[in-house]
Amino acid sequence: MLLKILALGVLVIGLTQYVAPLGDLHLNLTTRNTEMLRSIADTTEDYAGRHTVILLRREFIASTIADNIINSLTNPMMIIDEEKIPAMRKFVILLPQKNFNYTNLMPSLNHGKMSVYLAVFQHPDFDEETITDLFEEFWSVRIFSVLALWESGENKSIGLYTYKPFSKFHCWNRGQLILLDTWDPVKGSMSKGRKFSFDFKNFYGCDIRCLGITRPPDNIMIRQDDGSWTSDGVGGKVLEIVAKKLNFNPVISVINNNVSEEYGWYFTEGPGELISKALIEEQYDLAYGWFSEAEYGYHGVERTQKTSIDCFGWAVPYRAGPKPDSWSNYVREFSMPVWLMVFISVVGATLTLYFVPALMRAKTDGRFRNVWYSLMYTISTLIEQPHHEKIQASSLRIFISNWLWFGLVITTAYKAMLGSYMAVPLLGPEFMTTEDVIYSKLHVGGGQETLRLLNHIAVRSARTRVLLQRYETLKPQDFGLVTQRIVRDRDFAVFGVKRFIYHYSIPEAKRLRVRIPVRFIPGCLLRPHTTQFMLKKNSYLRNPINRILLRLVESGIIEKWVVHLGRNVVLTVERIKGRSLKLSRCYAPFVLLFIGICISYAVLNAEITMAKKKQKAKEENSMLFIKRDLGNHESGLPHPIYPYLP
């Protein structure tokens, strides 16, 4: 019995010595997992915000701390399969297991808005090379917003790591591990507590492959003698600023080596698929030049911050409406109000010449008492024909002096306008609306991209469907020939961006010595936003470029450059020939004529008053003389003047 008790005691002591280390190991493992969970929660709070946290189903099942992760986080969470990762901004927690491989996972991660990925390395066999291999896989699909929590060092401290593909020592590779922060178990948070920004602000002079698009006037590609390319216009200036601010070296290429400024309009519209394909396949890092929202979007690419607004409209020949009859050459010199005022002036002058002598009851200027004679005298003096009428009345002299000056001004203006109308071709009225173009006899057309726009609009617009029946798609050619056809042949109307058409019309403007040789119909049929850059979707260049473009837009620098090249707003209508004289430009002669008539009637009133006074005085003298003679007759003396009186 004693032996049994001793044996049992030895067994208990042995079990106690064996179980104690296991308890300590379990305690250590629990503490390590707790600190890792706390570091995961702290990192998620800093970098996920309120976005959804996603875990992969396969890793969730295999991980020993996955359940605890779910309990420690407050964000919305999703546990899904690898092939069903949604295209949205998210925070993805990866739990790599031993011998992990994410090669098949990467294509499904590289879509949607910019997300953050956190890899938690909890297996003791993981080393620095394992983490760098993971970063290499992410950079292969150009995902750089990647973090890693790794327990390293002799003291097994938890560190937060990331990588930078650009630095002073390397370009376009993941480089060395960068320790962002370490976990402080005493504070219960990261030691530094500063959030790392994944936006690239410095590329350290690395090469960025740029695809230049010729689109005058916004971007014009110029080939140098050594075979390299430079650019002029807004696109080139903006690229220069972006490259300087982000400190990278732009390596410029073009998609068609034979492209030229004259053909740039066509080659910009045609190879949109080629541009997007080159960006998606990462043959280039960015495309720059001119990109409009009016163009159909291409899958896998995106435009950067909007910088300006284009104005799509019609360019037509000046005075391209139906030509008026030839007889209108003799009446178009004056506008209708001017002709009406001339007619009223002739009638007023005729009546003045007729009534002034009649009111004076004088024997002088008697021929003016004939209405037809007064009318012929008025017309003959108006057209500067000689007339030998001697005017006696002062009121008529004043009136006729004003009338002769009025006739000189009106006749001279008419002669000058008549000479210009007879010397230039007869032109029709201006086009003012799209309906004028649609129902005119002009040929209408434009490029391929504008045809796509009109086809899209035609679904809701009946007049656009009528227009498309006559629409001519322009073939590859110098667009200057199109503007020549508008100006010289006067039989074509083109639909496009007004700044673009204006740029190609400059040679014709110099030839005619005018500012704008074509007529832009007022208003914009379409006002899409434009930008200077196109990138692969979710590109690492998007945020830094957008930040710089936003500052340029807010400062008004890009708007200044766009205005310099030809403003998007309705361009000034500058008529080349054939403008009628309006009343607003020749009202002075009519005002002075009216004043002359008023003065004439005032003098007429004075003359009539003076004549009445003289007549009254004469009658009073005659009555006194008669009374004296009548007194002599009563005394028996003969009447010396009127002997016939009894």
DABEL-V413344 format. One line per field, one symbol per residue. ss: DSSP state (H for helix, E for strand, C for the rest). phi: phi as a letter, one per 40 degrees, with the letter a starting at -180 (. if undefined). psi: psi as a letter, one per 30 degrees, with the letter a starting at -180 (. if undefined). Layout:
BEGIN
ss=???
phi=???
psi=???
END
This chain:
BEGIN
ss=CHHHHHHHHHHHHHHHHHHHHHHHHHHHHHHHHHHHHHHHHHHHHHHHCCCEEEEEHHHHHHCCCHHHHHHHCCCCEEEECHHHCCCCCEEEEECCCCCCCCHHHHHHHCCCCCCEEEEEECCCCCCHHHHHHHHHHHHHCCCCCEEEEEEECCCCEEEEEECCCECCCCECCCCCCEEEEEEECCCCEECCCCCCCCCCCCCCCCEEEEEECCECCCEEEEECCCCCEEEECHHHHHHHHHHHHHCCEEEEEECCCCCCCCCHHHHHHHCHHHHHHHHHCCCCCEEEEEEECCCCCCCCEEECCCCEECCEEEEECCCCCCCCCHHHHHCCCECHHHHHHHHHHHHHHHHHHHHHHHHHCCCCCHHHHCHHHHHHHHHHHHCCCCCCCCCCCHHHHHHHHHHHHHHHHHHHHHHHHHHHHHHCCCCCCCCCCHHHHHCCCCEEEECHHHHHHHHHHCCCCHHHHHHHCCEEECCCCCHHHHHHHHHHHCCEEEEEEHHHHHHHCHHHHHHHCCCCCCEECCCCCECCEEEEEEEECCCCCHHHHHHHHHHHHHHCHHHHHHHHCCCCCCCCCCCCCCCCECHHHCHHHHHHHHHHHHHHHHHHHHHHHHHHHHHHHHHHHHHHHHHHHHHHHHCCCCCCCCCCCC
phi=.ccccccccccccccccccdccccccccccccccccccccccccccbcgbcccbbcccccccccbcccccccbbccbbbbcccbcccacabbbbbcbcgcabdccddcccagcdbbbbbbcbccccbcccccccccccccbfbbcbbbbbcbgccfccbbbaabcbacbabgacgccbccabcbcccgacccgbccccccbacfgccbcbbcbcacccabcbccccgcbbabhcdcccccccccccfbbcbcbbcbcccaccbccccccccdcccccccccgcbcabbiabbcccccbcgbaccdcbabcbcabbbccfccdccccccccbccbccccccccccccccccccccccccccfbccfccccccccccccccccccgccabcccbcccccccccccccccccccccccccccccccbccbccccbbccccccccccbaicccccccccccccbbccccccccbcbcccdaccccccccccccfbbbbbiccccccccccdcccccfbcbcbcccdgbcabccbabbbbcdgcccccccccccccccccgccccccccchcccccccbccagbcccccbaccdccccccccccccccccccccccccccccccccccccccccccccccgccccbbcccc
psi=eeeeeeeeeeeeeeeefeeeeeeeeeeeeeeeeeeeeeeeeeeeeeffbglkkkkkeeeeefkfgeeeeeffkflklkjllefgklilkljkjkiklkhljgefeeeffhlalklkkjkjjfkffkaeeeeeeeeeeeffghjfiklkkkjlleghkklklalkfkafflkhlfalkjjellkjfefglkeegkkkkfkkfkghglkkjkjkkjikgekjkkklegflklllaeeeeeeeeeeeefhljkjkllfjfgkleegeeefeeeheeeeeeeeeghflflklckkkffkkkkkflllakkflkljkakkllkhgakklleffffffekleeeeeeeeeeeeeeeeeeefeeeefhlflhffffkeeeeeeeeeeeeghkkkhkjkekeeeeeeeeeeeeeeeeeeeeeeeeeeeeffllklalkkfleeeeeglgkkkaaaeeeeeeeeeefefkefeeeeffgkkkkljlkffeeeeeeeefhgkkkkakeeeeeeffeeeeeefhlejfljkkklkfkillllfkklkkhkffeeeeeeeeeeeeefgeeeeeeeefjlflklkjjkelhklkleffhfeeeeeeeeeeeeeeeeeeeeeeeeeeeeeeeeeeeeeeeeeeeeeefgfkkkfeiffk.
END
